[in-house]
Amino acid sequence: MKSVSVIIPFYNHWEMTHQRLVELYRFIPEPLEIVLVDDCSTERDVTGGIKWWQSNMHTHKVLYVWNKVNVGFGMSHNRGYKASSGDIVIFLSNDVVIRGNFIPSIRDIINSDNNVIIGGRLIYWDSGWNTISILGKKSIITYPEGWLISTTREVWDKVGGFDKKYGKFDAEDIDIGAWALYNDVKLVSLDSPSLTHLSGRTINNLYSNRMDYTKKNIEVLKNKWEKLFEEKLING
């Protein structure tokens, strides 16, 4: 059976990460490797909390990665991935409430098709951010929302991780959708009733200018992918 690594970055709000660990302990019976990536938190209770879980999480193995500086969503996930060893990797935000065992559903999808990237939810309509122009035609990029992305280690190594061009946050998940489309990798929506995303509980509280940051990253996305897709279509 393929081993599973769950990578959870966090910045402060230790109570949220603590609650996710409670839920993983309570609902997931099979052994997991849980990689906690501390993105330079300033809260005093983080270190003690990590040590407690490493001593008391008997079902799962807890690894701890600490960022010397705050690097944000994508780069924290990349650091967590480098520290992980699972055959299946699950990138999970700490604002996702777990109410049941969602791991078997991920296993079933991957066992039926290794060439796949799973999203907690897929956005396949025009969300206002995921459209690009290809040969003068508006095209929608289907993408997995970033709060849960899962795939095999083999596929993720081909992805090369989250692109550092996007900085601390936003558009990395759309970038993954574009990569999957460009490389003929199937996207599948998990849509698990065991998971509820609380939506931006940390980022929205930290950045009052998030919209400006998002708009900037969408331009980065377009500059990266529009030409690549046009060249691929022109070359057949």
Secondary structure, 3 states (H helix, E strand, C coil): CCCEEEEEEECCCHHHHHHHHHHHHHHCCCCCEEEEEECCCCCCHHHHHHHHHHHHCCCCEEEEEECCCCCCHHHHHHHHHHHCCCCEEEEECCCEEECCCCHHHHHHHHHHCCCEEEECCEECCCCCCCEEEECCEEEECCEECCCEEEEEHHHHHHHCCCCHHHCCCCCHHHHHHHHHHHCCCEEEECCCCCEEECCCCCHHHHCCCHHHHHHHHHHHHHHHHHHHHHHHHHCC
